[in-house]
Amino acid sequence: MEKKDPKTITITIPYLPISLNRIFRMHRMERGKYFKKCKNDVWALTHEKGKSRPRNPYQKAKMVITFIFPDKGIRDFDNFLGGSKGVIDGIKAAKIIEDDCWRKLELHIRGEIGKPARTVIEIREIK
């Protein structure tokens, strides 16, 4: 078993983000509600009792997003990454990271097969 860095924050969202293709077909009000729901879900998950958060937001961070798909279907990472905007905004709103600009956030995406479908995000501070 791999030993986790104690300074790594892991957030498990119990669903996969909506595909960017589907988001583009949404009415702008529906799209806004979806991103706000994602942001609120992440905020709630990071503020659960017993969850550790950094005292101050990470100035620079590495974020690994793992999409756990329920089957071997073909899926485009860019569609799921675009659908993750609300999730990443939620991590910023929860004050885990200072900003999500390219200078402050190193972003990695991965995919795995497993059940239930979910999104696992690992964040750690880098110097």
ZIRA-V394441 format. One record per pair of residues at least 24 apart in sequence whose ideal C-beta (glycine too) atoms are under 6 Angstrom apart, sorted by the first residue. I is the first residue (numbers start at 1). GAP is how many residues later the second one is. D is the distance in whole Angstrom. If there is no record, write none. Layout:
I | GAP | D
I | GAP | D
This chain:
5 | 119 | 6
7 | 117 | 6
8 | 114 | 5
8 | 116 | 4
9 | 114 | 5
10 | 112 | 5
11 | 34 | 5
11 | 110 | 5
12 | 106 | 6
12 | 108 | 5
13 | 106 | 4
14 | 104 | 5
16 | 51 | 6
16 | 101 | 5
16 | 103 | 6
17 | 63 | 6
17 | 66 | 3
17 | 67 | 5
18 | 65 | 5
19 | 60 | 4
19 | 64 | 6
20 | 59 | 4
20 | 62 | 3
20 | 63 | 5
21 | 58 | 6
23 | 60 | 6
35 | 50 | 6
35 | 51 | 4
38 | 48 | 3
38 | 49 | 5
39 | 47 | 5
39 | 50 | 5
39 | 51 | 4
39 | 54 | 6
42 | 45 | 5
42 | 48 | 3
42 | 49 | 6
43 | 47 | 5
43 | 50 | 6
43 | 51 | 5
46 | 48 | 4
57 | 38 | 5
57 | 40 | 6
57 | 41 | 4
58 | 39 | 5
58 | 67 | 4
59 | 39 | 5
60 | 44 | 5
60 | 66 | 5
61 | 36 | 5
61 | 44 | 6
61 | 62 | 5
61 | 64 | 6
62 | 44 | 4
62 | 62 | 6
62 | 64 | 5
63 | 44 | 5
63 | 60 | 5
64 | 44 | 5
64 | 58 | 5
65 | 44 | 5
65 | 56 | 5
66 | 44 | 5
66 | 46 | 6
66 | 54 | 4
67 | 44 | 5
67 | 52 | 6
68 | 44 | 5
68 | 46 | 5
68 | 50 | 5
69 | 44 | 6
70 | 45 | 5
70 | 47 | 4
77 | 32 | 5
81 | 28 | 6
96 | 27 | 6
